[in-house]
């Protein structure tokens, strides 16, 4: 890991190379191949096998990236689709047919204020982001779609990435104490649900407490917090 500034060229090569937020692949007419440059300040991070690269910053403003999962709120119905707030500079569009099994006669009836767990299918700096509520390869929902009930927790983008790391302690720790449902968006939003309202509050408090932009509690600190909350 190393700290980078915008405009720095990155030497990243892999057969299945995937670039995340903060990196841009550009090509020049005079170049034989494309180059990868950073677009924001932060820490350059890559996966263990160096197939995935991204720049981790402390920004709370989400910059859409293709294939990322997000949680959005429907703010307007437009013709055959919807306009969705995903916390980015621009609203995203969600087609009424971008759901598993949807057809012109059978489309979801989302209302303003509904929450959807979706995947970014198109992200370009000069275009409005587009969303889909199914997996691209299987066209099955795979958990995407409207999420009902529960509570929406807002946190840092870094916290969302940590929650998606299977080695992170928080979700396994909470899941070992009581059943819960969690949908993590890469856009700084986490939807949580449990059998009792009290447990929903506990999950929300723990996420906020473990957030690096908040208290940044480690596993020991969260266990202490759970004891104070009598869970």
N, C-alpha and C positions, 0 to 999 in steps of 0.2 A: 504494500500500500504506500502511496505517495501523494502529497498535496499537489494539485495542478491548478493552473489558471486558464481562462478561456483562450483558445487559439493554439494550445500546445498539441503537437503531433504525437500520436500514440502508436507504438509498434505492437499491434495485436494481430496475430495470425492463428487461424484454426479452421479446420474443414467445415465445422458447423458454427462459425462465429456469429454471435448475437450481441448486438449493441443495445445498451439500456440508456436511461436518461443521462444527459450530460455529454453524450458522444454523438458525433455526426460523421458519416462516411460520405466523402465528396470525391469527385473525379475531375481531372483537368484534361483539356484537349491535348496538352503537351505531355501528359503523363501516361505511362504504360499501364498503371494500375491505380486504384483508388487509394486515398489516404484517409486516416481517421484523426479527427481533431476534437478537442474538448470545447464545449460551449458554455461551461459555467465553472465557477470556483468550487473546489471540494476535494474529497479524497478519492483517488482512482482505485477501484476495487475490481477484482476478477474472481471467477469461480476457481475451484481447485484444479480443474483440467484446462483452465484458461479459455473456455468456449464462450463464457459470458463476461462482458465488461460493462462497467457503468461508473458514474461519478456520484459519490454520496455527499450531499450537502445538507445544511440545516434549514433549508428553505421549506416553508409551509405552502408555497404556491406550486401546485401540481402542473407539470408539463407533460401532456399526453404522449405516450409511446405505444406503438402497435403491439398487440398481444398482451398488454397488461390488463389485469382485472381491476375494476373500479366500482365504487358504490356511488350512485347518482340519485338525484331527486328530480322527479318529473315536475317541470314548471309550466309547461304549455303543451297542448295537443295541436298538432299541425297536420291537417289533411289526413294522410295515411300513417303518420308517425308522431313522434313526440320530441320535444326539446328538453334536454336533461342538463341539470347543473352538476358538474363533476369537480368543481373547485378549481378549474383551469381559467385561463384568461378569456376563453370563449366557451359558450355552451356547446354541448354535443348533440348530435341528432341520432335518434333511435327509430329505425323503420318498424312499422307495425308487423312486418313479415319476418323480422329478425329474431324470431322465437321458435323453439322446437314445435313442429307440427302446425305452425301458423299458415293460414291461407287467407284469401280475400274475404271468404265467408266466415272464417274462424280466426279472429285476431284478439289479442288481449285488450281488455278495456281498462287501461291504466288511468287513474285520476290524478289531478294535480296534487302534489304532496306525497305521492307514492315513492317508495324507495326501490331501486332496481340494482341488482348485482349483475354487472355486464363486463364484456371484454371489448377493449379498444380495437376495432377492425381497421381503422384508417386514422393516421395522425400525420399531419403535415403543417408546417409553420404558416402556410398561406391558405389553409383550408379548415373548415369546421370539422372537429373530430367526429368520427362515426362510431357507433356502438353496435354490438350484437349480443344477444342473450343465448348463445349456444357455442359449443366448441366447433372450431373451424373444420376439423377433420371428420368428426362423427356427426356433426349437426344435431347432437343431443344436448339437452340443457346442462347436464353435468353440474347442477347446483345454481346455474345462472337463471335470472328471471326476477320477478317481484319478490321482495322479502317483506313479510308481514309481521306485525308485532315487534317485540324487542325494543332496542334502544340504539341510537347512532352515537358512537363515540368519535370525537375528532382528536387527532393526535398528529405528531410530526411524521413526515414521510419516512424518516429513518426508523421510527418505531414500527411502522407497517412492514418494512422490509425485515426487521428483526422477528416480528411475529410469524412471518412466512418461512423463516429459517427453522427447519425441523429440530435443530439443536438448541433453539432458544428455550429457556426454562419456563416461561410464564404460562402458556396454554396447557402444556402437560401437567403443570402443577395445579392449575385450577380444575382441569378435567379429571384429575385424580381425586378431587374432593366432592364434586357434584356434576351432574350432566349439564352440558351447555352447548349452545349453537353459536358459531362465530363465522362471519364472512369478512375477510380482510381485503380492503381495496388498497391499491398502490397510491391512491390519491389522498392519503391522510385521513381515511374514514374507516371505521371498524363497526360492523353491525353485530350486536350481541343479544342473546336471548337465553332464558332459563325458565324453570318451572315457577319460580317465585320472584316477584318484583325486587325483594331484598337481594337475591343472588345476582340479578341484573345490575343492581347498583354496586355490588361488590366487584363484579367483573370490570365494570367501568372504572371504578376507583383504582383497581390494580393496574389497569392499562395506563391510566394517567400517571400513576406513581412510578411505574417502570419506564416511562418515556424519557429518553435521554435529554429531551428539551424541558422536562419537568424535574421531578425529584431524582430520577435515574436510579431508582432502587434496584439492588441486585436480588438474587433469590432469597437470601437471608432476610433482607429488608421487607420483601413482599410477604414472607411467612410471618414476620412480626406484625405486619399490617393486618393479615388475615386473623391473627390472634386477637388483635384489638377490635376487629369487626365481628368477633365471635362466630367464625365460620370454620 
